[in-house]
Amino acid sequence: MKKVKLENKEFTVGKIVCVGRNYAKHAEELGNEVPEFPLIFLKPASVLIHSGDKIIHPLYSDEMHYEAELVLLITEQIKNADSEEALKAIGGYAVGLDMTLRDIQSKLKAKGHPWTLAKVFDGSAAVGDFVSAEKFNPTFEEFIELKLNGETRQKSQLKNMIFKPAGIVKYISEKMTLEEGDLIFTGTPAGVGRTVPGDRLEASVNGLPVLSVEVTA
Ligand code: MG
């Protein structure tokens, strides 16, 4: 079982719910429309890794992409939450990486098939250390940034998210029960790109611990 820590409490990770196309410029860079509702997909908890771990590049892809994202930790069970309940259910925040096999995803999209094999592989969800919602209360002025081998590749402000955390949690809770230990990846800004073995990825959001992982063969 995969665990995440929030201060002194440990949570067993349940499902990982991801939002796609939540920054208009990223939707544009991949030739997608800006969505009317959050675009949702899932990853199993078994793919989760932490800062300091390594991402093994799958052999069956030639185009693994980084996607830096703000991650929410759900700390209470909710269903059909209103905005206030949704916000209250977010117990902590971290920086994450939604690793994506873009070549596989393009083939699946072309056939109208689910993205599962492009999004689900060991190490495809990475998280930094979580900070409690009492200590990190986003103003959305914060910058989210991804550095590849020390060079900035993604940089945007959280205010550019189309759907904000409370709205995302509210929407998901209308479709499925959210439980303590579920994680929500809230989408990536523009600047996604390829990463290869030997690369160092560092993702950050002002006020949260940096997430640092290495890509290996
Ligand atoms: Mg993503």
Residues whose N, C-alpha, C, O or C-beta is under 5 A from the ligand:
A	BS01	MG	V19 E67 D98 G187 T188
